Amino acid sequence: MYKKFFGLKQEPFSIAPDPHYLFMSERHREALAHLLYGVRGGGGFVLLTGEIGAGKTTVCRCFLEQMPRRTNVAYIFNPRQTAEELLESICEDFRLPRHIDPSRVPSARDHVAALNEFMLRTHGAGQNNVLIIDEAQSLSTEVLEQLRLLTNLETNERKLLQIILIGQPELRDVLARPELEQLAQRVIARYHLGALTPRETAQYIQHRLTVSGLKGALPFDADSVQRIHALSRGVPRRINLLCDRALLGAYAKGKPQVDVAIVDKAAAEVEGKVPLRARRADVRAMRLRVAAALGVGVVAGAALFGAGMLAYDAMRASSAKQQQQAGR
């Protein structure tokens, strides 16, 4: 809605994990380097953790675009599955043929056998196999143990399956449990993706606006950028939500630049703390701006309509008075 007003071609602060908008802070570069190292590291587990909205999934999408050639990838988005269900999902993502025997349902052993055959065959053809599991903090101990067993298949030189676990900080606590010590010992690389610094937050906002087509000055003053960092605590997804709502607020007020007051109001709206009356006032102001941009004379039309209704009411009152006098 505000794109044309600020000279943008795209929505700059979408929360979709688009790799084109990835801001490569030092932390993001290190996270990506760990993933790339892990996929070339001869198998085992790679661990990437970070707060909600820190950009883990976006880094992973960028990693997928830089995946080495001749690499087969299975990406599991929903980890809340039993061990058998997860094995089936992995087989499906690697596009393995289903069990042929129609007389029985394939078991976990069938899935493991199919995966082992697939990994040996692809290894012989010079291919690598990578399994990525997002939201891995939700994996049960049973499922994690099954994943560890999948990494047992190996040659004299390397393991045949690389597993990348992406999750929230509690994933580190999960892997620290005594019953998962064997799995923890197979983690060949781990990285925790931290929040952006104040300077990086300013660079992040500038980067996303530039990618969206901004040619002129930054539509945020210095104080508003500092306020955005303080309110978002440097977490990219929170920055996106605040900036998007702040630009919308500035557009509704017809202001070319976001100030601290607009940011504070945007934060209250994002958190659902703005009174209904204030939200309605913003909606009315925005509708008037949209109407003006479209060249529709809403205000003038409303005034003419109101004047017409007043004249009509006056005529009806005069007619009624004349009828009363005639009746007397």
Residue pairs with C-beta under 8 A, 6 or more apart in sequence:
1 248
1 251
1 286
1 290
2 8
2 247
2 248
2 250
2 251
3 9
3 10
3 11
3 212
4 293
5 251
6 214
6 219
6 247
6 251
6 256
7 213
7 214
7 215
7 216
8 209
8 212
8 213
8 214
9 212
9 213
10 211
10 212
10 213
11 212
11 244
12 21
12 208
12 209
12 211
12 212
12 214
12 243
12 244
12 247
13 208
13 239
13 240
13 241
13 243
13 244
13 247
14 21
14 240
14 244
15 53
15 237
15 240
15 241
17 55
17 57
17 58
17 60
17 61
18 58
18 61
19 58
19 61
19 62
19 65
20 211
21 58
21 207
21 208
21 211
22 28
22 55
22 58
22 59
22 61
22 62
23 200
23 203
23 204
23 207
23 208
23 236
24 32
25 196
25 200
25 203
25 204
27 193
27 194
27 196
28 55
28 59
28 193
30 191
31 48
31 50
31 56
31 59
31 191
31 193
32 59
32 62
32 63
32 66
34 46
34 48
34 189
34 190
34 191
35 46
35 48
35 59
35 60
35 63
35 164
35 189
36 63
36 66
37 46
37 189
38 44
38 46
38 162
38 164
38 188
38 189
39 46
39 67
39 68
39 71
39 128
39 130
39 162
39 164
40 68
41 162
41 188
41 189
42 157
42 158
42 159
42 188
43 151
43 154
43 158
43 159
43 160
43 161
43 162
43 188
44 151
44 159
44 162
44 163
44 186
44 187
44 188
45 147
45 151
45 163
45 164
45 165
45 183
45 186
45 187
45 188
46 162
46 163
46 164
46 165
46 187
46 188
46 189
46 190
47 164
47 165
47 171
47 172
47 175
47 187
47 189
47 190
47 191
48 56
48 59
48 60
48 164
48 165
48 166
48 167
48 190
48 191
48 193
49 56
49 166
49 167
49 168
49 169
49 171
49 172
49 190
49 191
49 192
49 193
50 56
50 168
50 169
50 192
50 193
50 194
51 168
51 169
51 193
51 195
51 235
52 168
52 235
52 237
53 235
53 236
53 237
53 238
54 193
54 194
54 195
54 235
54 236
54 237
55 193
55 236
55 237
56 134
56 166
56 167
56 193
57 134
57 166
58 236
59 193
60 132
60 134
60 164
60 166
64 73
64 75
67 73
67 130
68 128
70 125
70 126
70 127
70 128
71 127
71 128
71 129
71 130
72 94
72 122
72 127
72 128
72 129
72 130
73 93
73 130
73 131
73 132
74 89
74 90
74 93
74 94
74 129
74 130
74 131
74 132
75 93
75 132
75 134
76 86
76 89
76 90
76 93
76 131
76 132
76 133
76 134
77 134
77 135
78 89
78 135
79 86
79 133
79 134
79 135
79 136
79 138
79 139
79 143
80 138
81 89
81 143
82 140
82 142
82 143
83 108
83 140
83 142
83 143
83 145
83 146
84 107
84 108
84 111
86 143
86 146
86 147
87 108
87 111
87 112
87 115
87 146
88 106
88 111
90 111
90 115
90 131
91 111
91 114
91 115
94 115
94 118
94 129
96 114
96 115
96 118
97 114
98 106
99 106
99 110
99 114
108 146
112 149
112 150
115 150
115 161
116 153
118 129
119 129
119 153
119 160
119 161
120 153
120 160
122 128
122 129
123 129
123 155
123 160
128 162
129 160
129 161
129 162
130 161
130 162
130 163
130 164
131 147
131 150
131 161
131 162
131 163
131 164
132 163
132 164
132 166
133 139
133 147
133 163
133 164
133 165
133 166
134 166
134 167
135 166
135 167
135 168
136 165
136 166
136 167
136 171
137 167
137 168
137 170
137 171
137 174
138 167
139 147
139 165
139 174
141 177
141 179
141 180
144 174
144 175
144 180
144 183
145 179
145 180
145 183
147 163
147 183
148 182
148 183
148 186
150 161
150 163
151 159
151 161
151 163
151 186
153 159
153 160
153 161
154 160
165 171
169 192
172 190
172 192
174 180
175 183
175 184
175 187
176 184
195 233
195 234
195 235
196 204
196 229
196 234
196 235
196 236
196 239
197 234
198 226
198 229
198 234
200 234
201 225
201 228
201 229
201 232
201 234
201 239
202 225
202 229
204 236
204 239
205 218
205 220
205 225
205 228
205 239
205 243
206 218
208 240
208 243
209 218
209 219
217 257
219 247
219 250
219 256
219 257
219 258
220 228
220 243
220 246
220 257
220 258
221 257
221 258
221 259
221 260
223 259
223 260
224 246
224 258
224 259
224 260
224 262
224 263
227 260
227 263
227 264
228 239
228 242
228 243
228 246
228 263
229 239
231 238
231 242
231 263
231 267
232 238
232 239
232 241
232 242
241 270
242 263
242 266
242 267
242 270
245 266
245 267
245 269
245 270
246 258
246 262
246 263
246 266
247 258
248 266
248 286
249 258
249 262
249 265
249 266
249 269
249 282
250 256
250 257
250 258
250 262
251 286
251 289
252 282
252 285
252 286
252 289
253 262
253 285
254 289
255 262
265 274
265 278
268 274
269 279
287 298
288 298
288 299
291 298
291 299
292 298
